[in-house]
Amino acid sequence: MQEFKSFKEFILDNYTEEERYEIAHNGCEGGINGMIYYNETTDIYNQYCDDLHAIIDEQIEISGSSPDYIIKNLGNAKLFKNAVVWYCAEVTAWETLQAEEVK
């Protein structure tokens, strides 16, 4: 996997605007290339864990609660990492689309 400086850069460089729209509006559960298999999401999590947890912390601060589908996977590292990556991909895709609209 190519290394990027940040998770946001990873999303911007690997997914087109159309793919990010799909991620933002329909989530990752339907199958997003590069984030389908646990080994893919585990690698992404391991590479960007600091960024991912910063995204989650920011979202908790905004909403006042933790994302349910991350919490329910706390007992299994593989499922937890997958949930974190998917959640952060959805948030990041949404944010990048919003930023592009402002331009």
C-alpha positions, 0 to 999 in steps of 0.5 A, spaced: 500 500 500 502 506 498 504 511 504 500 518 504 501 523 509 494 523 512 488 519 511 485 524 508 490 524 503 489 517 502 482 518 501 483 524 496 488 520 492 485 513 491 477 515 490 474 519 485 469 524 487 464 520 484 466 514 489 467 519 495 460 521 493 458 513 494 462 512 500 459 519 503 452 517 502 451 510 502 457 508 506 462 502 505 458 496 507 456 495 500 463 494 498 468 500 496 475 498 492 481 497 497 476 497 503 473 490 502 477 485 506 479 485 513 486 485 511 485 491 507 482 495 512 487 492 518 493 495 513 489 502 513 488 502 520 495 500 522 498 506 517 493 511 519 490 510 526 492 516 529 488 520 524 483 515 524 482 516 532 483 524 531 477 523 526 473 519 531 474 524 537 472 530 533 466 527 531 464 525 538 466 532 540 461 534 535 455 529 536 456 528 544 456 520 543 461 515 540 459 511 533 454 505 535 457 501 530 464 502 532 462 501 539 459 494 538 465 491 535 470 493 541 471 486 543 474 484 536 480 487 533 479 485 526 472 488 526 473 494 530 479 496 525 474 495 520 469 499 523 473 505 524 476 505 517 469 505 514 466 510 519 472 515 518 472 514 510 465 516 510 466 522 514 472 524 510 469 523 504 463 527 506 468 533 508 472 532 502 465 533 498 463 539 502 470 542 501 469 542 494 462 545 493 465 551 497 471 552 492 
